[in-house]
Amino acid sequence: MTPADARRLALSLPAAEELPHFELASFRVGGKIFACLTPDGAELRVFVEPDRALTITSENPGCARVLHWGQKVAGVAFSTHDTSESIALPALQESWRRRAPKRLRLPA
């Protein structure tokens, strides 16, 4: 997956928009961040529940690592160069669903 692919996947979700967040490109729905892309495009950071982050990273050790916010698990960081769209998209959809207003939510 290229950085452009990661951006396209995130923005393909309903009402998703891209806004800057410090040095990162953030992807938001209803003003809430559900994913970020690093400035060099090497990493797509997706905010999922801690247990899901652990599951995703254990199932995809070559392309994903646990993302921490201080001591807390905040989500999963995918290496864009080593991750396929089929791995990243479900995580993006899950994160989007957690943050989207109820009127926009996709079925699980």
VEXGUZA-143910 format. One record per residue: residue number from 1; residue in three letters; z, x, y of N, C-alpha, C in turn. Coordinates in Angstrom, 2 decimals. Layout:
BEGIN
<NUM "ALA" <Z X Y> <Z X Y> <Z X Y>>,
...
//
This chain:
BEGIN
<1 "MET" <0.00 0.86 -1.16> <0.00 0.00 0.00> <0.00 0.91 1.23>>,
<2 "THR" <-0.80 0.56 2.19> <-0.82 1.31 3.45> <0.13 0.66 4.44>>,
<3 "PRO" <0.47 1.35 5.52> <1.27 0.70 6.57> <0.59 -0.56 7.11>>,
<4 "ALA" <-0.73 -0.53 7.22> <-1.47 -1.72 7.68> <-1.30 -2.87 6.69>>,
<5 "ASP" <-1.28 -2.56 5.39> <-1.05 -3.60 4.38> <0.34 -4.19 4.53>>,
<6 "ALA" <1.35 -3.35 4.73> <2.72 -3.81 4.90> <2.82 -4.75 6.11>>,
<7 "ARG" <2.20 -4.36 7.19> <2.19 -5.18 8.42> <1.50 -6.51 8.15>>,
<8 "ARG" <0.36 -6.47 7.48> <-0.40 -7.69 7.17> <0.42 -8.64 6.30>>,
<9 "LEU" <1.11 -8.09 5.28> <1.95 -8.94 4.41> <3.05 -9.61 5.20>>,
<10 "ALA" <3.75 -8.84 6.02> <4.86 -9.40 6.79> <4.37 -10.48 7.76>>,
<11 "LEU" <3.26 -10.21 8.41> <2.75 -11.16 9.39> <2.03 -12.35 8.76>>,
<12 "SER" <1.79 -12.31 7.45> <1.15 -13.44 6.76> <2.14 -14.58 6.53>>,
<13 "LEU" <3.41 -14.33 6.70> <4.41 -15.37 6.48> <4.46 -16.29 7.71>>,
<14 "PRO" <4.72 -17.58 7.49> <4.67 -18.54 8.60> <5.56 -18.15 9.78>>,
<15 "ALA" <5.00 -18.24 10.96> <5.69 -18.00 12.23> <6.25 -16.58 12.37>>,
<16 "ALA" <5.79 -15.67 11.53> <6.25 -14.28 11.63> <5.60 -13.63 12.85>>,
<17 "GLU" <6.38 -12.79 13.51> <5.86 -12.06 14.65> <6.38 -10.63 14.61>>,
<18 "GLU" <5.64 -9.75 15.25> <6.02 -8.35 15.31> <6.51 -8.02 16.72>>,
<19 "LEU" <7.69 -7.42 16.79> <8.27 -7.00 18.06> <8.90 -5.63 17.88>>,
<20 "PRO" <8.98 -4.83 18.92> <9.65 -3.54 18.79> <11.16 -3.71 18.61>>,
<21 "HIS" <11.73 -2.81 17.84> <13.18 -2.77 17.65> <13.56 -1.30 17.65>>,
<22 "PHE" <13.99 -0.80 18.80> <14.19 0.62 19.01> <12.87 1.32 18.67>>,
<23 "GLU" <12.87 2.29 17.78> <11.62 2.98 17.45> <10.85 2.28 16.33>>,
<24 "LEU" <11.40 1.24 15.76> <10.78 0.55 14.62> <9.91 -0.62 15.08>>,
<25 "ALA" <8.99 -1.00 14.23> <8.28 -2.26 14.39> <9.06 -3.27 13.56>>,
<26 "SER" <9.56 -4.32 14.21> <10.32 -5.33 13.46> <9.47 -6.57 13.25>>,
<27 "PHE" <9.72 -7.22 12.12> <9.04 -8.46 11.79> <10.11 -9.54 11.80>>,
<28 "ARG" <9.86 -10.58 12.58> <10.88 -11.60 12.82> <10.34 -13.00 12.57>>,
<29 "VAL" <11.29 -13.88 12.29> <11.00 -15.30 12.23> <12.16 -16.00 12.93>>,
<30 "GLY" <11.85 -16.88 13.83> <12.90 -17.55 14.59> <13.79 -16.57 15.33>>,
<31 "GLY" <13.24 -15.43 15.74> <13.99 -14.42 16.46> <14.84 -13.51 15.59>>,
<32 "LYS" <14.85 -13.74 14.29> <15.67 -12.94 13.37> <14.81 -11.96 12.59>>,
<33 "ILE" <15.28 -10.72 12.50> <14.54 -9.67 11.81> <14.65 -9.85 10.30>>,
<34 "PHE" <13.50 -9.83 9.62> <13.51 -9.88 8.15> <12.97 -8.59 7.54>>,
<35 "ALA" <12.30 -7.75 8.33> <11.80 -6.47 7.84> <11.46 -5.57 9.02>>,
<36 "CYS" <11.39 -4.28 8.74> <11.00 -3.28 9.75> <10.08 -2.25 9.11>>,
<37 "LEU" <9.25 -1.65 9.95> <8.36 -0.58 9.52> <8.67 0.63 10.38>>,
<38 "THR" <8.84 1.79 9.74> <9.15 3.01 10.48> <7.96 3.43 11.34>>,
<39 "PRO" <8.20 4.21 12.39> <7.10 4.61 13.29> <5.95 5.31 12.59>>,
<40 "ASP" <6.24 6.10 11.58> <5.17 6.79 10.86> <4.54 5.92 9.77>>,
<41 "GLY" <5.08 4.71 9.57> <4.53 3.79 8.58> <4.86 4.14 7.15>>,
<42 "ALA" <5.71 5.13 6.94> <6.02 5.59 5.59> <7.00 4.70 4.85>>,
<43 "GLU" <7.75 3.88 5.60> <8.80 3.08 4.95> <8.82 1.67 5.50>>,
<44 "LEU" <8.83 0.70 4.59> <9.00 -0.71 4.91> <10.42 -1.09 4.50>>,
<45 "ARG" <11.23 -1.49 5.46> <12.62 -1.86 5.20> <12.74 -3.37 5.19>>,
<46 "VAL" <13.23 -3.90 4.07> <13.30 -5.35 3.87> <14.76 -5.73 3.64>>,
<47 "PHE" <15.24 -6.72 4.37> <16.65 -7.10 4.33> <16.88 -8.22 3.33>>,
<48 "VAL" <17.44 -7.84 2.18> <17.77 -8.77 1.10> <19.25 -8.64 0.78>>,
<49 "GLU" <19.76 -9.57 0.00> <21.17 -9.53 -0.42> <21.44 -8.25 -1.20>>,
<50 "PRO" <22.66 -7.73 -1.13> <23.00 -6.48 -1.81> <22.67 -6.47 -3.31>>,
<51 "ASP" <22.97 -7.56 -4.01> <22.69 -7.57 -5.45> <21.19 -7.52 -5.72>>,
<52 "ARG" <20.40 -8.17 -4.87> <18.93 -8.13 -5.02> <18.40 -6.73 -4.71>>,
<53 "ALA" <18.97 -6.08 -3.70> <18.55 -4.71 -3.37> <18.78 -3.79 -4.56>>,
<54 "LEU" <19.93 -3.93 -5.20> <20.24 -3.09 -6.37> <19.28 -3.37 -7.52>>,
<55 "THR" <18.96 -4.64 -7.72> <18.03 -5.01 -8.79> <16.63 -4.47 -8.50>>,
<56 "ILE" <16.15 -4.68 -7.28> <14.81 -4.23 -6.91> <14.70 -2.71 -7.06>>,
<57 "THR" <15.71 -1.99 -6.59> <15.63 -0.53 -6.67> <15.75 -0.02 -8.09>>,
<58 "SER" <16.54 -0.70 -8.93> <16.65 -0.24 -10.32> <15.36 -0.53 -11.09>>,
<59 "GLU" <14.65 -1.59 -10.72> <13.39 -1.93 -11.38> <12.21 -1.10 -10.85>>,
<60 "ASN" <12.37 -0.52 -9.67> <11.28 0.23 -9.02> <11.79 1.55 -8.46>>,
<61 "PRO" <12.35 2.42 -9.30> <12.97 3.64 -8.79> <12.01 4.61 -8.12>>,
<62 "GLY" <10.75 4.56 -8.43> <9.81 5.49 -7.84> <9.35 5.13 -6.45>>,
<63 "CYS" <9.62 3.89 -6.03> <9.09 3.47 -4.74> <10.12 2.79 -3.83>>,
<64 "ALA" <11.32 2.54 -4.34> <12.31 1.81 -3.55> <13.67 2.50 -3.62>>,
<65 "ARG" <14.39 2.40 -2.50> <15.76 2.90 -2.46> <16.62 1.87 -1.75>>,
<66 "VAL" <17.91 1.92 -2.03> <18.85 1.02 -1.38> <18.96 1.42 0.09>>,
<67 "LEU" <18.91 0.43 0.95> <19.03 0.63 2.40> <20.46 0.29 2.81>>,
<68 "HIS" <21.11 1.24 3.45> <22.49 1.04 3.89> <22.57 0.83 5.40>>,
<69 "TRP" <23.52 0.04 5.81> <23.89 -0.13 7.21> <25.35 0.25 7.26>>,
<70 "GLY" <25.63 1.48 7.62> <26.99 1.99 7.48> <27.32 2.09 6.00>>,
<71 "GLN" <28.41 1.48 5.60> <28.82 1.48 4.20> <28.25 0.29 3.42>>,
<72 "LYS" <27.65 -0.67 4.12> <27.15 -1.88 3.47> <25.70 -1.72 3.01>>,
<73 "VAL" <25.39 -2.37 1.92> <23.99 -2.44 1.46> <23.31 -3.54 2.29>>,
<74 "ALA" <22.26 -3.15 3.01> <21.57 -4.08 3.90> <20.25 -4.59 3.33>>,
<75 "GLY" <19.72 -3.89 2.34> <18.44 -4.29 1.79> <17.81 -3.17 0.99>>,
<76 "VAL" <16.49 -3.15 1.02> <15.74 -2.16 0.25> <14.69 -1.52 1.16>>,
<77 "ALA" <14.49 -0.22 0.98> <13.47 0.52 1.71> <12.37 0.91 0.72>>,
<78 "PHE" <11.17 0.45 0.99> <10.03 0.76 0.14> <9.22 1.89 0.75>>,
<79 "SER" <8.83 2.85 -0.05> <7.87 3.87 0.37> <6.50 3.20 0.37>>,
<80 "THR" <5.89 3.09 1.53> <4.61 2.37 1.58> <3.55 3.06 0.73>>,
<81 "HIS" <3.61 4.37 0.63> <2.59 5.11 -0.12> <2.72 4.91 -1.63>>,
<82 "ASP" <3.93 4.56 -2.10> <4.18 4.45 -3.53> <4.40 3.02 -4.01>>,
<83 "THR" <4.34 2.05 -3.11> <4.66 0.66 -3.45> <3.40 -0.18 -3.43>>,
<84 "SER" <3.29 -1.07 -4.40> <2.16 -1.99 -4.40> <2.55 -3.27 -3.65>>,
<85 "GLU" <1.54 -3.98 -3.20> <1.80 -5.25 -2.52> <2.54 -6.22 -3.43>>,
<86 "SER" <2.26 -6.18 -4.73> <2.90 -7.11 -5.66> <4.40 -6.86 -5.79>>,
<87 "ILE" <4.87 -5.67 -5.45> <6.30 -5.37 -5.45> <6.92 -5.75 -4.11>>,
<88 "ALA" <6.26 -5.44 -3.01> <6.82 -5.67 -1.68> <6.81 -7.14 -1.26>>,
<89 "LEU" <5.77 -7.87 -1.60> <5.64 -9.24 -1.12> <6.79 -10.15 -1.54>>,
<90 "PRO" <7.23 -10.15 -2.81> <8.36 -11.04 -3.14> <9.63 -10.73 -2.34>>,
<91 "ALA" <9.88 -9.46 -2.08> <11.05 -9.09 -1.28> <10.89 -9.58 0.16>>,
<92 "LEU" <9.71 -9.42 0.71> <9.45 -9.92 2.06> <9.63 -11.43 2.13>>,
<93 "GLN" <9.11 -12.15 1.14> <9.24 -13.61 1.12> <10.71 -14.02 1.03>>,
<94 "GLU" <11.45 -13.32 0.19> <12.88 -13.62 0.03> <13.63 -13.40 1.34>>,
<95 "SER" <13.38 -12.28 1.99> <14.02 -11.98 3.26> <13.62 -13.00 4.33>>,
<96 "TRP" <12.35 -13.33 4.38> <11.85 -14.33 5.33> <12.58 -15.66 5.14>>,
<97 "ARG" <12.70 -16.09 3.87> <13.36 -17.37 3.57> <14.81 -17.39 4.05>>,
<98 "ARG" <15.49 -16.25 3.92> <16.90 -16.17 4.33> <17.06 -16.33 5.84>>,
<99 "ARG" <16.05 -15.97 6.60> <16.17 -15.97 8.05> <15.38 -17.07 8.77>>,
<100 "ALA" <14.45 -17.68 8.08> <13.60 -18.69 8.72> <14.37 -19.97 9.01>>,
<101 "PRO" <14.02 -20.63 10.10> <14.61 -21.95 10.36> <14.25 -22.89 9.20>>,
<102 "LYS" <15.12 -23.81 8.92> <14.92 -24.72 7.77> <13.56 -25.40 7.78>>,
<103 "ARG" <13.07 -25.76 8.94> <11.79 -26.48 9.03> <10.60 -25.64 8.56>>,
<104 "LEU" <10.77 -24.32 8.52> <9.67 -23.43 8.13> <9.78 -22.90 6.71>>,
<105 "ARG" <10.91 -23.02 6.08> <11.16 -22.34 4.81> <10.17 -22.72 3.72>>,
<106 "LEU" <9.73 -21.67 3.03> <8.87 -21.85 1.85> <9.75 -22.14 0.65>>,
<107 "PRO" <9.26 -22.88 -0.33> <10.06 -23.06 -1.55> <10.24 -21.74 -2.28>>,
<108 "ALA" <11.37 -21.60 -2.95> <11.69 -20.35 -3.68> <10.82 -20.18 -4.89>>,
//
